[in-house]
Amino acid sequence: MAQDANSILFGSNSPAMGFDPGVKIRARITEQGGVQRKEVKWDPKTSTFEQGLPLFWKDGKTGTEKTDRPVMDPVLTVQSTFTAWEGVSAQASKIGKDDGMRRVFVKGRSKATPDSIMDAVIAACKEAQVRKIEVGDFIEIECTGEGKKASKAMSPPKLYRSEYWTAANPPAWASELPSDAPADVEDEDSPFDV
């Protein structure tokens, strides 16, 4: 499949959604896909974590040795109710009016620390009795707090809850979202105008 030139030149137009405790996003799903997970390494020079090489599965474990099984994380592109760059980091480019589009990276964690965003989305889908995320469906994701740090160097894991609705059974707040319907355009040269 050919990739859009704009996405190669400029990246996604939709900024990544950042979650702090108490932040909630309500949205309609406009696209779903995935990205390959990268290793996270501690850089003692800068005292920060940095992304490393892409990860692959081998013998049930992750590593950087290339195999035919990349480690993938789901990504949802959503139309949210946001209008003022809510949930966007200070580093993100905020050019023009906020159209409310966001990318939500649905990552999971080890079983030792449940309540990841992936756990919350899976639980919400089960509760809604759906086995597949569909474009046009609705989702609400909230960061409810932080768990215990795994080590002093790491940030505490964020905890989430989520709800899911199908397009056939939308939530009450769906009317707050921008419409998918194109705006009526008047054609001045229309022979039917009287």
Contacts in CASP RR format, 6 or more apart in sequence:
PFRMAT RR
TARGET T0000
AUTHOR 0000-0000-0000
METHOD contacts of the structure
MODEL  1
MAQDANSILFGSNSPAMGFDPGVKIRARITEQGGVQRKEVKWDPKTSTFE
QGLPLFWKDGKTGTEKTDRPVMDPVLTVQSTFTAWEGVSAQASKIGKDDG
MRRVFVKGRSKATPDSIMDAVIAACKEAQVRKIEVGDFIEIECTGEGKKA
SKAMSPPKLYRSEYWTAANPPAWASELPSDAPADVEDEDSPFDV
6 13 0 8 1.000
12 77 0 8 1.000
12 103 0 8 1.000
13 101 0 8 1.000
14 77 0 8 1.000
14 101 0 8 1.000
14 102 0 8 1.000
14 103 0 8 1.000
15 85 0 8 1.000
15 88 0 8 1.000
15 89 0 8 1.000
15 92 0 8 1.000
15 93 0 8 1.000
15 94 0 8 1.000
15 101 0 8 1.000
15 102 0 8 1.000
15 103 0 8 1.000
16 88 0 8 1.000
16 89 0 8 1.000
16 92 0 8 1.000
16 102 0 8 1.000
16 103 0 8 1.000
16 104 0 8 1.000
16 105 0 8 1.000
17 25 0 8 1.000
17 78 0 8 1.000
17 80 0 8 1.000
17 87 0 8 1.000
17 88 0 8 1.000
17 102 0 8 1.000
17 103 0 8 1.000
17 104 0 8 1.000
17 105 0 8 1.000
18 87 0 8 1.000
18 88 0 8 1.000
18 89 0 8 1.000
19 87 0 8 1.000
19 117 0 8 1.000
19 141 0 8 1.000
19 143 0 8 1.000
19 158 0 8 1.000
19 160 0 8 1.000
20 87 0 8 1.000
20 143 0 8 1.000
21 143 0 8 1.000
21 144 0 8 1.000
21 145 0 8 1.000
21 146 0 8 1.000
21 158 0 8 1.000
22 142 0 8 1.000
22 143 0 8 1.000
22 144 0 8 1.000
22 145 0 8 1.000
23 86 0 8 1.000
23 87 0 8 1.000
23 142 0 8 1.000
23 143 0 8 1.000
24 140 0 8 1.000
24 141 0 8 1.000
24 142 0 8 1.000
24 143 0 8 1.000
25 78 0 8 1.000
25 80 0 8 1.000
25 82 0 8 1.000
25 87 0 8 1.000
25 102 0 8 1.000
25 104 0 8 1.000
25 139 0 8 1.000
25 140 0 8 1.000
25 141 0 8 1.000
25 142 0 8 1.000
26 80 0 8 1.000
26 81 0 8 1.000
26 138 0 8 1.000
26 139 0 8 1.000
26 140 0 8 1.000
26 171 0 8 1.000
26 173 0 8 1.000
26 176 0 8 1.000
26 177 0 8 1.000
27 78 0 8 1.000
27 79 0 8 1.000
27 80 0 8 1.000
27 81 0 8 1.000
27 102 0 8 1.000
27 104 0 8 1.000
27 138 0 8 1.000
27 139 0 8 1.000
27 140 0 8 1.000
27 177 0 8 1.000
28 78 0 8 1.000
28 79 0 8 1.000
28 136 0 8 1.000
28 137 0 8 1.000
28 138 0 8 1.000
28 174 0 8 1.000
28 177 0 8 1.000
28 180 0 8 1.000
29 76 0 8 1.000
29 77 0 8 1.000
29 78 0 8 1.000
29 133 0 8 1.000
29 134 0 8 1.000
29 135 0 8 1.000
29 136 0 8 1.000
29 137 0 8 1.000
29 138 0 8 1.000
29 139 0 8 1.000
30 77 0 8 1.000
30 78 0 8 1.000
30 79 0 8 1.000
30 101 0 8 1.000
30 135 0 8 1.000
30 136 0 8 1.000
31 76 0 8 1.000
31 77 0 8 1.000
31 135 0 8 1.000
32 74 0 8 1.000
32 75 0 8 1.000
32 76 0 8 1.000
32 77 0 8 1.000
32 133 0 8 1.000
32 135 0 8 1.000
33 74 0 8 1.000
33 75 0 8 1.000
33 76 0 8 1.000
34 72 0 8 1.000
34 73 0 8 1.000
34 74 0 8 1.000
34 75 0 8 1.000
35 72 0 8 1.000
35 73 0 8 1.000
35 75 0 8 1.000
35 105 0 8 1.000
36 54 0 8 1.000
36 55 0 8 1.000
36 70 0 8 1.000
36 71 0 8 1.000
36 72 0 8 1.000
36 73 0 8 1.000
37 54 0 8 1.000
37 55 0 8 1.000
37 62 0 8 1.000
37 70 0 8 1.000
37 71 0 8 1.000
37 72 0 8 1.000
37 73 0 8 1.000
37 107 0 8 1.000
38 51 0 8 1.000
38 52 0 8 1.000
38 53 0 8 1.000
38 54 0 8 1.000
38 55 0 8 1.000
39 51 0 8 1.000
39 52 0 8 1.000
39 53 0 8 1.000
39 54 0 8 1.000
39 55 0 8 1.000
39 62 0 8 1.000
39 63 0 8 1.000
39 64 0 8 1.000
40 49 0 8 1.000
40 50 0 8 1.000
40 51 0 8 1.000
40 52 0 8 1.000
41 49 0 8 1.000
41 50 0 8 1.000
41 51 0 8 1.000
41 52 0 8 1.000
42 48 0 8 1.000
42 49 0 8 1.000
42 153 0 8 1.000
43 49 0 8 1.000
43 50 0 8 1.000
49 154 0 8 1.000
52 64 0 8 1.000
53 64 0 8 1.000
54 64 0 8 1.000
54 70 0 8 1.000
54 71 0 8 1.000
55 62 0 8 1.000
55 63 0 8 1.000
55 64 0 8 1.000
55 70 0 8 1.000
55 71 0 8 1.000
56 62 0 8 1.000
56 63 0 8 1.000
56 64 0 8 1.000
56 65 0 8 1.000
56 66 0 8 1.000
56 67 0 8 1.000
56 69 0 8 1.000
56 70 0 8 1.000
56 71 0 8 1.000
57 63 0 8 1.000
57 67 0 8 1.000
57 69 0 8 1.000
57 70 0 8 1.000
57 71 0 8 1.000
58 65 0 8 1.000
58 67 0 8 1.000
58 69 0 8 1.000
62 71 0 8 1.000
63 71 0 8 1.000
73 105 0 8 1.000
73 106 0 8 1.000
73 107 0 8 1.000
73 108 0 8 1.000
74 105 0 8 1.000
74 106 0 8 1.000
74 118 0 8 1.000
74 121 0 8 1.000
74 133 0 8 1.000
75 103 0 8 1.000
75 104 0 8 1.000
75 105 0 8 1.000
75 106 0 8 1.000
76 103 0 8 1.000
76 104 0 8 1.000
76 106 0 8 1.000
76 133 0 8 1.000
76 139 0 8 1.000
77 101 0 8 1.000
77 102 0 8 1.000
77 103 0 8 1.000
77 104 0 8 1.000
78 101 0 8 1.000
78 102 0 8 1.000
78 103 0 8 1.000
78 104 0 8 1.000
78 139 0 8 1.000
79 100 0 8 1.000
79 101 0 8 1.000
79 177 0 8 1.000
79 178 0 8 1.000
80 86 0 8 1.000
80 100 0 8 1.000
80 101 0 8 1.000
80 102 0 8 1.000
80 177 0 8 1.000
81 100 0 8 1.000
81 173 0 8 1.000
81 176 0 8 1.000
81 177 0 8 1.000
82 98 0 8 1.000
82 100 0 8 1.000
82 102 0 8 1.000
83 98 0 8 1.000
83 100 0 8 1.000
84 98 0 8 1.000
85 92 0 8 1.000
85 94 0 8 1.000
85 98 0 8 1.000
86 98 0 8 1.000
87 102 0 8 1.000
88 94 0 8 1.000
88 98 0 8 1.000
88 102 0 8 1.000
99 178 0 8 1.000
100 178 0 8 1.000
104 117 0 8 1.000
104 141 0 8 1.000
105 117 0 8 1.000
106 117 0 8 1.000
106 118 0 8 1.000
106 121 0 8 1.000
107 116 0 8 1.000
107 117 0 8 1.000
107 118 0 8 1.000
108 116 0 8 1.000
108 117 0 8 1.000
108 118 0 8 1.000
108 119 0 8 1.000
109 116 0 8 1.000
109 118 0 8 1.000
109 119 0 8 1.000
109 157 0 8 1.000
113 147 0 8 1.000
113 148 0 8 1.000
113 150 0 8 1.000
113 157 0 8 1.000
115 144 0 8 1.000
115 147 0 8 1.000
115 157 0 8 1.000
115 159 0 8 1.000
115 160 0 8 1.000
115 161 0 8 1.000
116 157 0 8 1.000
116 158 0 8 1.000
116 160 0 8 1.000
117 141 0 8 1.000
117 158 0 8 1.000
117 160 0 8 1.000
117 162 0 8 1.000
119 160 0 8 1.000
120 141 0 8 1.000
120 160 0 8 1.000
120 161 0 8 1.000
120 162 0 8 1.000
121 133 0 8 1.000
121 139 0 8 1.000
121 141 0 8 1.000
121 162 0 8 1.000
121 164 0 8 1.000
123 162 0 8 1.000
124 139 0 8 1.000
124 162 0 8 1.000
124 163 0 8 1.000
124 164 0 8 1.000
125 131 0 8 1.000
125 133 0 8 1.000
125 164 0 8 1.000
127 163 0 8 1.000
127 164 0 8 1.000
128 163 0 8 1.000
128 164 0 8 1.000
128 165 0 8 1.000
128 166 0 8 1.000
130 137 0 8 1.000
130 164 0 8 1.000
130 166 0 8 1.000
134 166 0 8 1.000
134 167 0 8 1.000
136 167 0 8 1.000
137 164 0 8 1.000
137 165 0 8 1.000
137 166 0 8 1.000
137 167 0 8 1.000
138 164 0 8 1.000
138 165 0 8 1.000
138 166 0 8 1.000
138 167 0 8 1.000
138 170 0 8 1.000
138 171 0 8 1.000
138 174 0 8 1.000
139 162 0 8 1.000
139 163 0 8 1.000
139 164 0 8 1.000
139 165 0 8 1.000
140 162 0 8 1.000
140 163 0 8 1.000
140 164 0 8 1.000
140 171 0 8 1.000
141 160 0 8 1.000
141 161 0 8 1.000
141 162 0 8 1.000
142 160 0 8 1.000
142 161 0 8 1.000
142 162 0 8 1.000
143 158 0 8 1.000
143 159 0 8 1.000
143 160 0 8 1.000
144 159 0 8 1.000
144 160 0 8 1.000
144 161 0 8 1.000
145 158 0 8 1.000
145 159 0 8 1.000
146 156 0 8 1.000
146 157 0 8 1.000
146 158 0 8 1.000
146 159 0 8 1.000
147 156 0 8 1.000
147 157 0 8 1.000
147 158 0 8 1.000
147 159 0 8 1.000
148 156 0 8 1.000
148 157 0 8 1.000
149 155 0 8 1.000
149 156 0 8 1.000
150 157 0 8 1.000
163 171 0 8 1.000
165 171 0 8 1.000
165 174 0 8 1.000
187 193 0 8 1.000
END
